[in-house]
């Protein structure tokens, strides 16, 4: 696969590609300053912002609420913990960045995709959520694609054993690794020597390595539905899908940088041009419907209604309306939210059976303080 026409106007093409991220220009010292963060996750959040749980992630169900998140234990006492100020939930095996889903929406979708593709191109790994959160902030601050690529390359050469990159590698060696990581071409589908020589010559003429990576990423997508090479962009897209699921939708980080790198690579290697199921099996999350990018559902109200149905309808229904308050429909519950909050949360006078748990009281309180919708 050779794309010489893309290189006829190198600076113009790079600028146009950079605009898809954030625009041309930027700080030339960026790559040196931020190199380590390209390969490993950012430092853990301050303890006050991390909620810690003893079990593994699959032992809990995480739900978005109107005030934050709830984390429910799936066995044992089935305890639910409501989180309102925490940014992460740390489990025995992984840490969930609770904010990355919403943060991912603060940059264009194309920028987010390119960022994940850079992880694939330079490390052939799925990104971790904390790393994505950091780089999203950098993009918003004005960093463009050539600066991102330079930082990722500088990080890759520091982990030669894992990435295959080194500071002393030849241009030909660099090109072959990009063909392998970006285009999935190695072994029987490895590029011919003439193609490698062409791209190596572009580097020798002064083209930056970041430019070559960005060009090859862009070029790969032009082969969608091609009879011979259509599997190449499909492989790349599938890796992006898995990376998005892992880092953005599930918000995952392994609890050590070493795990994030090695397991992230193992997951990416399991992706094929036709299948992502093995990669998701390696991720191993059973709460697959959990999605940090999804809007808050009406589940909080449904929880409140369930509590009322269990404890309040004996006295507040069509058959019996104590104090003139009926609660047997959703509209009536919302209409009487003030009284409901005062009697169940403030005075604790209701229900008369007095059996509301601390979690049930917290659920009603969170729903009411969020607007009782």
N, C-alpha and C positions, 0 to 999 in steps of 0.2 A: 504494500500500500504506500503510494508516494503522492505527495500533495505539493509540488513545487509552486503552484500558482498562489498558494496561501502565503508564500514567503517572498513574493515579489515586492510587497510594500510592508516590510516588517514593522516599522514604527506605527504606521497607520493601523495595521491589523491589531497590534498589541494595545493601542489606545482604545480602539473600538471594543476589544474584548474586555479591557479594564473597565470601560464605562458600564458594562453589564454587571460589574461588581460594585463599583462606587465612583469611578472617574479616574482620569489620569493624574499623575503627579504623586507626591507623598514624600515621606521622610527617608532619605537614603540610609540612615543609620538604623532603621527599623529591624532589618534582618539580623544584625549582630545582637541587638538588645533583646530580642524576643525569641531567638533560636530555640532554646530548650523547650518552650511551651508547644512547639509543633509536634514533638514526639511524645511527650508525657502530659498527663493531666495537670491542671493548675493546682496550686496548694489547696488543701482542704479548707472548707469554710470555717469560720470561727466557731468554737464549741456551742455558743449560745444559739447559733442558727441551724444546728444539726440535731435532729431527733434520732436517738439511737434505739434500735430494737434487737433483742437477743437472737431471734431466729433468722432463717434465710428469707429472702424476698418472697419466695413462693408460699411461705407460711402466712402471708398477709394479703389483704385486699386494700388497695389504695383507691380512694375516690376523691374527685374534686368536689369542693363545697363552695358555698357562697362566700365563705370567709377564709378559705385556704384548702386544706385537705383533711381527710379522715383516713386513719390506718386501722383496719380491723383484723384482729387475730382470727384465723380460720379454724383453730382448734382450741382445746383447753377451755378457758373461761370466755373466749370470744370477745375479749375486751376491745373497745374502740377508743383510739386516741385521736383527738381533734387537734390539728396543727394550724396555727394562724400566723406565726411569725417566723417559722423555720423555713429555710431555703433548701434543705436536703434531708433525706431520711436514710440513715445508715443501717444496713442489715448485716448479718454475719458474712454474706458472700459479696454483696454489691452495695453501692450507694446510689440513691436516686436523686438526681438534680431536679427539684420540683419546679424550677422556674424556666428551664431551657425551652419547654414547649412554647410558652408565650413569647419568650425572647426570640425564638426562631422566626416569628411573624413580623419582627421589626426590621428585617432586611428583605429585599426581593427574593422570591422563590428561586430565581436563576442564580442569585448570589449564594444562597444556601446550598444548592446543588453543586455549584463549582467548588465550594469549600470542602464538601464531602469527597468530591472527585480528586481533590489535591491529596487528601489522606490516602486514597486508593493509589494514586499515581506514584507518590513518593514512598509509601510504606506498605501498600497492599493490605491495609487493615481497615476495619470499621473504626470510626472515631469514637472517643468517649465524650460523654455529655459535658463535663467540665471544660474539656478542651474546646468543644464547639462553642460553648458559652463565651469563652475568652476570645476566640477568633471572631465571633459575631460582633463583639464590642469593638474589636480592632477595625473591622470593616466599616462599622458605623462611625468610627473616628477618622476615616479617610484613607485607610490602607487599600491599595489596589492589588490586582492579581499578580503583577510581576514582583511586588514586594512580598506577597504571601508565598509565592513560589520560591523566592530566594530564602525566606525563613525556613520553609519546609526542607529545602535542599540542604541548608546548613545544619539542620537537625539530623537529617538522614545520614550524613557522613560521620556523625558522632556515634552512630549505632551500626557500624559496618557489618557486624556479625548477623544482625537481624535484617537489615535492609539491602545489603549487597553494594551499597554506595561507599565510596571512599574518596578522600581528598586527592588521591593520586591516580584515580581511575582514568582510563583513556576516554576520549569522546565516543569511540565505538562501543566501549563497555557501558557507558551511560545510556546510549541510544538503545542498546539491547535490553537493558533493565526497564526502560520506559515502555518499549514494545511489550514486554512481559506484563508489567503492572497495569498499564493503561489499556492496551489492546488485547491482553490475554494471549499473546503470540509467543510461544516457546515450543521447543521440541519440533514436532512435525509441521507446526504452523509458524515457526520462527521466520523472521523476515530474511529475504535474500541479502547477500553481502552488498549488492549494489545499492539497495535501499538504505542499509545501515551507513554505507559510505556517504550517501547523499546528505543525510541528516548530520552525520559527524562533520562533514564539510561545512555545513551551515554554522555549527558551533565554532569550528576553527576560524571562520570568517568574522567571528565576533558576536554572533547571536547569543544572548544569555540563555542559560539552561532553563530558567523559568519560562522564557518565551517558547522554547521548544515544547515543553510539557503542555503549556496552554494551547499551543497550536495543535498538538496531537489529540488532546481532549476534544477540541472543537471539531477536528477533522473526523474523528471516530464517529461522531453523531451524523455526519453527512452520508454514512453508509447504511442508514436504517432501511430495511427491506431489500437490501442488495442481495441477489441470489447467492453470491459467494462469500461476502463479508458481513452480511446482516447480523450475524451472531456476535460480532465485535461490539457494536453499540448496545446490543441487548444485554451482553455480559456486564458492560459498564453500568447500564441502567439498573440491572438487578443488584449490583453491589451498592449502588446509591440507595435503592429501596431498603436493603437490609441495614445499611448504615443509618438511614433515617429512622427506621424502626428502633434500632438499638439506642442511638444517642438522643434523638429528638422525641419520639413518641413514648418510649419507655424511660428515657432520661438516665441511662445506665452508665455507671463507672465501676470497674472492678476496684477493689479496695487497696490495691497497690499499683504503682505505675508499671511494674514488670508484668503483672497480669493483664493490664489494659493493653499493653503492646502485644504480648505473645498470644493471648486469647483473641484479641482483635484481629490479628493476622490469621489465626486458625479459622475464625468465622468467615473472613473474606475469602479464604482459599476454598471454602465449602460451597461458594456460590458458583453456579454454572450459567450459561446463556439461556438455559431452559428451565432452571429450577432453583428456588431459594429455600425449599423446605428443610434441607439438611442444615443449612446455615442457621435457620431459626431454631432447629432442634439443638444445635450447639449453644445458642443463646440460652435456651432452656426456660424461658419465662412462661408460666402457666396462665398468668393474668393477661392474656393476649388482647383483651378488649380494652385494657387500660391504655389511654392515649392522652399525653400531656398537651397535645395540640387541639383536642376536642373542646367544644364549648361546654360550659357547665349545664348539665341536664336538669330536669325538674325533680331529680331524685331526692333532693333535700325536702321539698314539700311532701313528696310521697312518703318519706320517713315520718314526717310530722303527722300526716294523715293516718298512717299506720298506728302511731302511738295513740292518737285520739280514738280510733276505732277500737283499740284494745282496752282503753281505760275510761273513756268519757261518754260513750253513747248511751250508757244505761240511764244517764241523767240529762243528756243534751241531744235528743233526737226528736223525731216526729211524735213518738209516743210520750215523751216526757221532756219538758223544756225548763229546767231549773234556771231561775233568775232571768227568764226571757231569752236565754242564749241557746241556740241550736247549732250543732256542729256536724250534722250528718252529710253535708255536701262540701265540695271544695270551695265554692263561693262563700258559704257561711263561715267556714274556717278562716278564710282571709278577711272577711268582714268583721269578725270578732277577734282579730289577732291581738288587739290591745288587751282585752280582758283575759284572753288565753295566756298571754305572756305574764301578766300580773299575778294571776292565780296559780300558775304552774311553776314560774321561775322566781318571781319576786317574793310573794307571800308563802308559796308552797302549800296553799290551802286546798288545792285541787290536784289530782282527783281525790274523791273522798276515800277511795281504797288506800291512798297514800303509798302506792307501790311504784311510782316513777323512779327509775334508776338515775344515777348521776349522768350517764350517757344520754338518756332520753331527755333529761332537763337541758343538757348542753345542746342537743339537737334542736329543740324548740327555741332556745335562746339564740343560737346562731342564725336560724331561719328568720326569726323576728327582727334581729338587729341588722340583717342584710336587706330588709325591706318587706319581709313577709309576702314574697311573691310565689 
